[in-house]
Amino acid sequence: MKKYRNKISGPLLDRIDIHIEVFNEKNSEYQYTENEKSAEIRKRVNIARKVQTERYKKYNVYSNSELSPKLISIFCKLNNESEKILNKAMDRLKLSGRAYSKILKVARTIADLEESENIKKEHLIEAIQYRSLDRK
């Protein structure tokens, strides 16, 4: 993994919203368990897309991934506890400003998938976990 990771420059990696490691099935400690059917996932995604389309219709934006810094400040607000968590992660992982924005957009999407109006602490923590290659 390290060999391939080193081929990707930091600034390029910074532009990728989600990155996680996928382990070789033979070497994996994890056992596959089916929790949610594809049809259920598709339904949640379609609901989240409709929510985003409605939320952003007057801003000429289709989805969370297209949010500008100004729109992030409007639609990706965090409570004090979540803000502290994100700032701590930024310091510990030495993340960039771009990564900060990506985390907020992904957290907003996770909240949308759970039909949550606000980004909750657990949404933010999950989004931070999707920046695994930043920790390498």
Kinemage of the C-alpha trace (Angstrom):
@kinemage 1
@onewidth
@group {chain A} dominant
@subgroup {mainchain}
@vectorlist {calphas} color= white
{ca met a 1} P 0.000 0.000 0.000
{ca lys a 2} L 2.767 2.419 0.921
{ca lys a 3} L 4.369 1.930 -2.503
{ca tyr a 4} L 1.180 3.052 -4.243
{ca arg a 5} L 0.423 5.805 -1.738
{ca asn a 6} L 3.825 7.373 -2.390
{ca lys a 7} L 2.986 7.699 -6.085
{ca ile a 8} L 0.149 10.116 -5.302
{ca ser a 9} L 1.201 13.646 -4.427
{ca gly a 10} L -0.203 15.257 -1.291
{ca pro a 11} L -2.005 18.039 -3.184
{ca leu a 12} L -3.659 15.485 -5.489
{ca leu a 13} L -4.675 13.261 -2.584
{ca asp a 14} L -6.069 16.349 -0.868
{ca arg a 15} L -8.559 16.762 -3.720
{ca ile a 16} L -10.085 13.315 -3.187
{ca asp a 17} L -13.139 13.490 -0.912
{ca ile a 18} L -13.033 9.986 0.531
{ca his a 19} L -10.133 7.595 0.829
{ca ile a 20} L -10.056 4.405 2.839
{ca glu a 21} L -7.947 1.303 2.827
{ca val a 22} L -9.496 -1.903 1.556
{ca phe a 23} L -7.871 -5.016 2.892
{ca asn a 24} L -7.121 -8.154 0.953
{ca glu a 25} L -9.889 -10.634 1.666
{ca lys a 26} L -7.409 -13.421 2.467
{ca asn a 27} L -5.591 -11.306 5.024
{ca ser a 28} L -8.604 -9.549 6.441
{ca glu a 29} L -9.669 -10.078 10.021
{ca tyr a 30} L -13.082 -8.776 9.157
{ca gln a 31} L -15.952 -11.034 8.293
{ca tyr a 32} L -18.510 -9.909 5.776
{ca thr a 33} L -21.947 -9.324 7.204
{ca glu a 34} L -24.804 -8.035 5.138
{ca asn a 35} L -26.571 -5.317 7.081
{ca glu a 36} L -28.419 -3.325 4.492
{ca lys a 37} L -29.806 -4.425 1.131
{ca ser a 38} L -28.868 -2.542 -2.039
{ca ala a 39} L -32.480 -1.488 -2.585
{ca glu a 40} L -32.555 0.096 0.880
{ca ile a 41} L -29.292 1.923 0.205
{ca arg a 42} L -30.584 3.134 -3.176
{ca lys a 43} L -33.705 4.482 -1.483
{ca arg a 44} L -31.643 6.425 1.101
{ca val a 45} L -29.367 7.818 -1.618
{ca asn a 46} L -32.329 8.967 -3.702
{ca ile a 47} L -33.896 10.671 -0.685
{ca ala a 48} L -30.572 12.401 0.108
{ca arg a 49} L -30.277 13.569 -3.511
{ca lys a 50} L -33.772 15.046 -3.403
{ca val a 51} L -32.996 16.816 -0.135
{ca gln a 52} L -29.830 18.313 -1.618
{ca thr a 53} L -31.559 19.359 -4.843
{ca glu a 54} L -34.258 21.132 -2.859
{ca arg a 55} L -31.821 22.703 -0.372
{ca tyr a 56} L -29.578 24.169 -3.060
{ca lys a 57} L -32.052 25.014 -5.835
{ca lys a 58} L -31.660 28.781 -5.435
{ca tyr a 59} L -27.854 28.521 -5.322
{ca asn a 60} L -27.380 26.738 -8.666
{ca val a 61} L -25.753 23.829 -6.848
{ca tyr a 62} L -26.709 20.185 -7.347
{ca ser a 63} L -24.996 18.411 -4.460
{ca asn a 64} L -22.884 18.825 -1.341
{ca ser a 65} L -19.707 18.211 -3.324
{ca glu a 66} L -20.247 21.482 -5.215
{ca leu a 67} L -20.507 23.709 -2.146
{ca ser a 68} L -18.373 26.845 -2.144
{ca pro a 69} L -16.686 27.992 1.078
{ca lys a 70} L -19.516 30.475 1.638
{ca leu a 71} L -22.177 27.779 1.232
{ca ile a 72} L -20.214 25.410 3.478
{ca ser a 73} L -20.415 28.045 6.224
{ca ile a 74} L -24.194 28.194 5.751
{ca phe a 75} L -25.081 24.520 5.333
{ca cys a 76} L -22.342 22.667 7.228
{ca lys a 77} L -22.561 24.298 10.637
{ca leu a 78} L -21.221 22.394 13.609
{ca asn a 79} L -22.052 22.674 17.280
{ca asn a 80} L -19.236 23.601 19.695
{ca glu a 81} L -18.377 20.005 20.576
{ca ser a 82} L -18.147 18.958 16.924
{ca glu a 83} L -16.083 22.029 16.072
{ca lys a 84} L -13.592 21.078 18.798
{ca ile a 85} L -13.422 17.508 17.474
{ca leu a 86} L -12.736 18.721 13.940
{ca asn a 87} L -10.095 21.206 15.068
{ca lys a 88} L -8.381 18.509 17.134
{ca ala a 89} L -8.388 16.151 14.126
{ca met a 90} L -6.999 18.913 11.922
{ca asp a 91} L -4.114 19.478 14.341
{ca arg a 92} L -3.364 15.819 15.050
{ca leu a 93} L -3.560 14.690 11.434
{ca lys a 94} L -2.015 17.896 10.081
{ca leu a 95} L -4.839 18.286 7.587
{ca ser a 96} L -5.099 21.111 5.074
{ca gly a 97} L -7.842 23.665 4.662
{ca arg a 98} L -9.013 21.725 1.635
{ca ala a 99} L -9.336 18.572 3.770
{ca tyr a 100} L -11.344 20.602 6.308
{ca ser a 101} L -13.857 21.516 3.597
{ca lys a 102} L -13.987 17.954 2.268
{ca ile a 103} L -14.704 16.593 5.751
{ca leu a 104} L -17.573 19.041 6.226
{ca lys a 105} L -19.089 18.179 2.839
{ca val a 106} L -18.850 14.446 3.509
{ca ala a 107} L -20.334 14.921 6.998
{ca arg a 108} L -23.205 16.883 5.414
{ca thr a 109} L -23.785 13.969 3.006
{ca ile a 110} L -23.737 11.413 5.826
{ca ala a 111} L -26.294 13.537 7.689
{ca asp a 112} L -28.433 13.694 4.543
{ca leu a 113} L -28.289 9.917 4.166
{ca glu a 114} L -29.616 9.640 7.718
{ca glu a 115} L -32.250 12.299 6.984
{ca ser a 116} L -30.755 14.539 9.647
{ca glu a 117} L -31.221 18.292 9.256
{ca asn a 118} L -28.043 18.987 11.213
{ca ile a 119} L -24.569 17.491 11.115
{ca lys a 120} L -24.177 15.507 14.323
{ca lys a 121} L -20.991 14.528 16.098
{ca glu a 122} L -21.193 10.949 14.766
{ca his a 123} L -21.535 12.216 11.164
{ca leu a 124} L -18.423 14.319 11.587
{ca ile a 125} L -16.414 11.511 13.181
{ca glu a 126} L -17.355 9.155 10.342
{ca ala a 127} L -16.322 11.766 7.766
{ca ile a 128} L -12.951 12.217 9.486
{ca gln a 129} L -12.420 8.459 9.317
{ca tyr a 130} L -12.777 8.619 5.534
{ca arg a 131} L -9.521 10.616 5.363
{ca ser a 132} L -7.427 7.550 6.229
{ca leu a 133} L -4.661 8.235 3.720
{ca asp a 134} L -4.036 11.638 5.293
{ca arg a 135} L -2.824 9.725 8.346
{ca lys a 136} L -0.082 7.876 6.441
